């Protein structure tokens, strides 16, 4: 008698399993749509303007109308400096907006950043346990500083790029720009379904 019921039980289990798969697929689709909607809203609030086709001299990458053209490669040059109080404030604000985007995009994507960021308007921070060994600090400024904090700022920018790379790899995007924060953010937004 049990042998006769066994195929029936198997059939019911298959039906339940296929129904669960449909429910799971629908849930994943709903989550993906919600994530895209949230990212689209974020892009509406903090728009970025990037262009990969034009040379840098012809088109400046901007976030909320503020140019953000900073990368780790620039720090290798001893001549690199951000001169003028206004320029320092602009760079601080731009990095602050970019950090806010990175923070929320990681949250929307359920990605825990290796180097957590804390957006604080124009004075964002980045946390690194490794930095404790290198710089005797765990908190690094993501805004231009002078004097003793300058190496910590440079280190924080490098780690910010590592965060961008982490998000892109988690989303399955191999396109990476080692010279532009905003181009990487743009790639992340597109991979989340944002219409730019």
Buried (B, 14 or more C-beta within 10 A) or exposed (E): EEEEEEEEEEEEEEEEEEEEEEEEEEEEEEEEEEBBBBBBEBBEEBEBBBBEEEEEEEEBBBBBEBBBBBBBEBBEEEEEEBEEEEEBBBBBBBBBBBBBBBBBBBEBBEBEBBBBBEBBEBBBBBBBEEBEEEBEBEBBBBBBBEEEBBBBBBBBBBBBBBBBBBBBEBBEBEEBBEBBBBBBBBBBBBBBEBEE
